[in-house]
Amino acid sequence: MRLLIVGTLNGQLTTASRMAMDRGAKVVQADDIATALTILRSGRGADLVMADVRIDISSLIRQLEDERIHVSVVACGVESDARAAVAAIRAGAKEYIPLPPDPDLIAAILQAVADEGHALIYRDDTMAQVLKLADQIAQSDASVLITGESGTGKEVMARHIHRQSRRADKPFISVNCAAIPENLLESELFGHEKGAFTGAVARRIGKFEEADGGTLLLDEISEMDIRLQAKLLRAIQERVIDRVGGSKPVPVNIRIIATSNRNLAEHVKAGAFREDLLYRLNVVNLKIPPLRSRPADINALARHFAEKYAAANGVDPRPVSDAALRQLLANTWPGNVRELENTMHRAVLLATGDEIGPEAIREPDGEPIGGADVASHAALTAEAVSRSLVGKTVAEVERDLILDTLDHCLGNRTHAANILGISIRTLRNKLNQYSDEGLMVPQPGETRIAG
């Protein structure tokens, strides 16, 4: 944990600094915003900024954003600074800490920053095999390419590898290649000298130098422009980088982890990704399976997120009911863990009973996820079909199964596809075929007319 303290508050922030160091944090102090920015530009970096509420928090956050320095800011002040505290929160501060500091509060905030979004929760054997390989290669310095659908937890896995590596006490620096404009990514990675381009008001150390001794995560590397890939390849091969506008190479000692939700081999064929760079990155490939292939993880993660968001929203923790879990297991989770997390956050807020029941498991628009009672609907469907199998062709049995299941789901295509174990696209094609044949196909909220 790297902590930057801005301001003094008559020595009370120094007390907070000592408390943080007692808990293993590496602390740097700056008297004002200008000094804080100089420290951050220098590559020393920070995971958290604790700032005196009497400084211009709005200006601090705006300047951090202007320079694309991503770090959480918490404001600190005496209890009589209520108006300043409100202004700081409105300006973008994550929290307000009253002073004099409480050791338990400081410890809780440091722990929250350290754990934020980084918990590796798993129970499924499929995921256990991936983790076993990750632990096996963590101690090496080999480059790792982590692939998988969006939201499966690729960055969480990268952080786990770093924590298990020999570099664990050094920085872990993450760069989202898709989130930074193409013309700024080179400066973000390699840094720049003062005057290198319009707006370069001071030397800025890039992420390669900031990660020196530790691990650099290149998130969604498939989005990197192919011209910049050549410079990245040189940095990986020779362990030196060139700042934009610089006159001499700078040596770096880092481990590279890259992630992608795309097929990089296909990108290579299309001429959008360098083959030699892929070989350099893909020394070890960790493929994270989608959440729908990890049913035991759905249960574990749902309970974890239910507890997390109950605490975050100040409500009593409630267990997830069996019916709700069946509903979660029936969903295909195209957004994977990220989608499940949002769903459980919403469920914590919507639940009204002693448990989080199926009525709280909903889409953002209020539609239920996975059907009201998937298991009972599936059982009823199977029973209805089994009574009328004899004398029918396979095509007729398939048609009746699909339409009966759609009836039980009140016309909801997604829920019916989940129960049937087919893609929504396949289901729609079948329903279009049945409509063309003159059969009644229920629309959402409908069942077929009897008779």
Buried (B, 14 or more C-beta within 10 A) or exposed (E): BBBBBBBBBEEBBBBBBEBBEEBEBBBBBBEBBEBBBBBBBBBBBBBBBBBBBBBBBBEBBEBBEEBBBEBBBBBBBBEEBEEBBEBBBEBBBBBBBBBEBEBEBBBEBBEBBBEEEBBEBBBBEBBEEBBEBBEEBBEBBEBBBBBBBBBBBBBBBBBBBBBBBEBEEBBBBBBBBEEBEEEEBBBBBBBBBEEBEEEBEEBBBBBBBBBBEBBBBBBBBBBBEEEBBEBBBBBBEEBEBBBBBBEEBBEBEBBBBBBBBBEBEEBBEEEBBBEEBBEBBBBBEBEBBBBBEBBBBBBBBBBBBBBBBBEEEEEEEBEBBEBBBBBBBBBBBBBBBBBBBBBBBBBBEBBEEEBBBBBBBBBEEEEBBBBBBBBEBBEBBBEBBEEEEEEEEEEEEBBBBBBBBBBBBBBBBBBBBBBBEBEBEEBEEBBEEBEEEEEEBBEEEEBBEEE
